[in-house]
Every structure is written in structure tokens, then in C-alpha cells.
Amino acid sequence: MTKSLAAACILCGGLSFTSIPGSAQTHTVTGSRAIADTVAQLIAGIREATNALDIDQLLTYYEEREALTYVAQGRVIRSHAAFSDVLDAQLRGLAGADLRWLNTYVDVLSDDVAVTTATYEFRATFPDGGSVQTTGTYMCIFVRREDRWRVRHSTHTFPARQP
């Protein structure tokens, strides 16, 4: 597997990622500002967990249900357990991660549903010191159940770019 493909697969693993750099902004397109702010904080937490390579923390942002759906690179993964396996396989071998959101948008669809879309840059560093950078798009649907917001559906694209 090439390092570019490995980096794309790593992102696929749920690096459903986040914290918004100072130059990027979160835009509320529709709906409640309070809900959009809450979802933006969750997106920031996803980024922080990704960059820390903290799989356990990263998984807390996703619904622990069989209906959790993750789509990337032609694969559809359904269930929290399967998603956990993918994250573990893809993050375990990295020495470092640097996810940066370039543009983030939050659409609040209802009191219990919000959609986040974003563009990002991601650099994966391998134990041998090599690294790969990719860019892409990210989309996830957050749902609120029992007063907790969690990702229910997520997808990423990985148009690779050389550093």
C-alpha cells in the first residue's frame, strides 16, 4: 500500500475530525446559533482526538448504535463496533496526525438534527519519519438523543495531494 493510499485509509477510519484553526470559520447557514455552536465544539473535539490519536475519545463522538453509518473509499461501514475496528486499524500505526479544517459549515435542520460539511487538510506521520498530506471534504449528520449530540452518519472524500 502506498503512503498516499495509507493516509487516505487513515482518514477513512473515522477521522471524522476537528478544531477549527484561527483562520477558518464555522458558518451557521440555517437554524439555531446555540445548536450550531454546540456542534462546532463537537467538531473541534473530534479534531483534537484525531490529532492526539486517541481512538477511545474519538469514538465518544459517534452513536453507539448499529445504525451508525460511515462511508468512504467505496466502503459502507454500519455499526459502532465495525467503525471502532476501522479506526483502530488505521490509527494504531501512526506516529502523528495533523488535521486542519479549512472551511466548516453547520446547517441546523431541526432541534435534534444538524449537518456539518467541511474541507480539510490532513498530514499523517509514520514511525519512520515519513509523512503524507491529503485534502478532502467531510460531511456528518449529528442527531440529539437524550440530550446528547452524536454523529449518526459520516462520509469523507480523499483527493490526495503531494506535500
Protein Blocks (a to p, Z undefined) as FASTA:
>chain_A
ZZklmmmmmmmnopacehjdfkbccddfbhjfklmmmmmmmmmmmmmmmmnopaklmmmm
pccbfklccdeehiacedjklmmmmmmmmmmmpcbdcdddfbdcdddfbfkbccdddddd
dddddfkopacddddddddddddeehiacdfbdcdddddcdZZ
